[in-house]
Each structure stands twice: as C-alpha cells, then as structure tokens.
C-alpha cells in the first residue's frame, strides 16, 4: 500500500496547460481487495482491460468511477455498456454501432473516447488520423453515445523527442475537435512508462498500472 500512497502523493496534479489530470488506476490482474484499499487511499478512478475480469470484479468494487480501457470486442459490449462510466477504447465504426445499439436498448447515453492509432502502427487498434474526423461525425449522430474525448496507446519508444511529437499530435487533434464539441473533456494518453512525457505534452488523463500496483504476473 505504501507504493500506492506514494504515487498518489507524487503524481502531477496538472498538465503543462494547467488542466487537472484524471488518474485512472489500471487494475488488470489486481484483486478486488487491493482495489478497495487503493480507493480508500484516495484513488478515484479504476480502469479494467478485460470484459470478463470487469464483470467478475464488478459486484465487489468499492464506490469509485469505473472505466473500461482495454480493447473491447463487439460480442462483449453488453457486459460493459451501462456499467463502465467511460469506455476509452472505441476503435471502429462496428464497435460504435454495437455500443450505440446496447445503450439505446438500455435507454442511456454511454460515455466513450475515440481511440486514435497516432503512430500508424498496423499491429495496433484505433482510428488513423485521416479517419478520425469522419468517425467523430458519425459518432455524434448516434443517439446512444456521448464522445468525451480521445485516447491513444503510445508505442514503446526510447526516443523522447519522437514520443513527445506523437503526444503533441494527439493534443493538436484534441484541441481542434474540442473547439466545436462541448462534450470533449479528456485526452487519455500516457501509461506507467510514458506518462510524464504525455503530461508535459497536454494529456489530462493517464492510465497507470505497474507504478501503482507493481509488475503484473499473468501466470
């Protein structure tokens, strides 16, 4: 618990633009009791990567704000919509349609972020830069979703200048879209290995796992 307490105390509270940072604890493989302990220490936002794990833990969660931050398959949408406050990883029109259909059935609006493949990596999920504005226009026309910002998974990169360039491209996209989208609040960018660079370049939401909960053991 000392590791969690220290990170909560020392994590930057604002980005380079003076915006407050939302810290999402990435709790993949972390058991519900440790999550409860982290919430008791002051962690307010919890993010799960897997639909099955989210649902197994859901009845055990303490009061907090719950996010879904991993890749979401369309056949798992019913397990997440209406339970997660914010789905970060909406990466295709097909997934948008599935989320919208389930949210409409439940008569709710599901908060989402559009995932951007900013590094144009064919092995990763997300909309390419040139696809993003059409995807946003499409999403804004759906009854059951509310787009609240953008998300990206940054590539592993030892070149800080290159990493910063990708982060700044994401911030530029966010700022352009935010001008005409009042619901835009979040740029979810940065994890344990790159969150400081992300914050320096305008991220206002970070997803932190190992620096809070230790290295993962997947067995």
VENMOVEN-V851855 format. One line per field, one symbol per residue. phi: phi as a letter, one per 20 degrees, with the letter a starting at -180 (. if undefined). psi: psi as a letter, one per 40 degrees, with the letter a starting at -180 (. if undefined). A space follows every 50 residues. Layout:
# VENMOVEN-V851855
phi->???
psi->???
This chain:
# VENMOVEN-V851855
phi->.ffffffffefgecefdnefdeedfedgmeffffffffffepfdcccded fffgffegfdfffadddddefdfffdgffdfndffbdfdedbfgfgffff fffffelcdefbdeedefelefedepffgfefffffgfffeefdccedqc cbdfffbeefffffffffffffggffffgdcfffccdebocgebffffff dofcbcdddffednfecem
psi->dddddddddehheiaeeeiihhhhhhfhehidddddddddeehehhhidh ddddddddeeiihahhiheihhideeddedhedhdhhdfheidddddddd dddddefihhhiihhhgdefheeiiihideeddddddddeeideihheai iihiihhehddddddddddddddddddddegdehdhghhhadeedddddd eeiehihhcdddeiiihe.
